[in-house]
Amino acid sequence: MAGGSGERFWPLSRKRRPKQLLSLLTDKTMLKESIERISSLISTDDIFIITSEILLEPIRNELVELPPENVIAEPYKRNTAPCLALSAAFIMSKYADEYS
């Protein structure tokens, strides 16, 4: 999940540049560092990010190593449970043929 409204890390973060898109300790964003850590364990084809509509393109641009369709925008901000449900539904539909 990479939504966030950019409020908790203010004044560094903003709505269009929340903390996951900030570079804090290195020249890479926090999100990019997270993807690099996990990509040594699983294929980038199997990494999915769910975010807000407003962050969809910035995150796709930041994570060019991921297939663009693996960065999903939730249509409305509804907190964690609906976000996870949407993610699960998307992943289940993507892999339906493999598990049917």
C-alpha positions in Angstrom: 0.0 0.0 0.0 1.4 3.3 -1.0 -1.4 5.8 -0.6 -1.0 8.4 2.1 -2.1 11.9 2.2 1.3 13.5 2.9 0.3 14.9 6.3 2.3 13.0 8.8 5.7 13.9 7.4 4.9 17.6 6.8 6.6 19.9 5.9 8.7 17.5 3.8 5.7 15.6 2.4 2.7 16.9 0.5 -0.4 15.3 -1.1 1.4 14.9 -4.4 4.7 14.0 -2.8 4.0 11.8 0.3 6.7 10.2 2.4 6.9 7.1 0.3 8.1 9.3 -2.6 10.7 11.1 -0.6 14.4 10.4 -0.6 15.5 10.6 3.0 18.8 8.7 3.7 19.9 7.9 0.1 19.2 9.3 -3.3 16.4 6.8 -3.7 12.8 7.2 -2.6 11.6 5.1 0.3 9.3 3.2 -2.0 12.1 2.5 -4.5 14.3 1.2 -1.6 11.5 -1.1 -0.5 11.0 -2.5 -4.0 14.7 -3.1 -4.3 14.8 -5.0 -1.0 11.9 -7.3 -1.9 12.9 -7.8 -5.6 15.8 -10.0 -4.5 13.2 -12.4 -3.1 10.4 -12.3 -5.7 10.0 -11.3 -9.3 9.0 -7.7 -10.0 6.2 -9.3 -12.0 4.7 -10.5 -8.7 5.0 -7.2 -6.8 1.9 -5.1 -6.6 1.4 -1.5 -5.3 -2.0 -0.1 -4.5 -2.2 3.7 -4.3 -4.5 6.7 -4.8 -5.5 8.0 -8.2 -3.4 11.1 -7.6 -0.2 9.0 -7.1 -0.8 6.4 -9.8 1.4 8.0 -12.4 4.1 9.3 -10.1 4.5 5.8 -8.6 4.5 4.2 -12.1 7.2 6.7 -13.1 9.2 6.0 -10.0 9.0 2.2 -10.3 9.7 1.6 -14.0 10.9 -1.9 -13.2 7.4 -3.0 -12.3 4.8 -3.7 -14.9 2.5 -0.6 -15.1 -0.6 -2.7 -14.5 0.9 -3.9 -11.2 0.4 -0.4 -9.8 -3.2 -0.1 -9.0 -5.3 3.0 -8.0 -8.1 2.6 -5.6 -11.0 4.7 -6.9 -11.9 6.1 -3.5 -9.9 6.5 -0.3 -11.6 4.0 2.1 -8.8 3.0 4.5 -7.0 -0.3 4.9 -9.7 -3.1 4.6 -11.2 -2.0 1.3 -7.8 -1.3 -0.1 -6.7 -4.9 0.8 -9.9 -6.3 -0.7 -9.4 -4.4 -3.9 -5.8 -5.7 -4.1 -6.8 -9.3 -3.4 -9.5 -9.1 -6.1 -7.1 -7.7 -8.6 -4.4 -10.3 -7.9 -7.0 -13.2 -7.9 -8.2 -12.1 -11.3 -4.7 -11.8 -12.7 -3.7 -15.3 -11.6 -7.1 -17.0 -12.0 -6.0 -19.2 -14.8 -3.0 -20.5 -12.8 -5.1 -21.6 -9.8 -8.3 -22.8 -11.4 
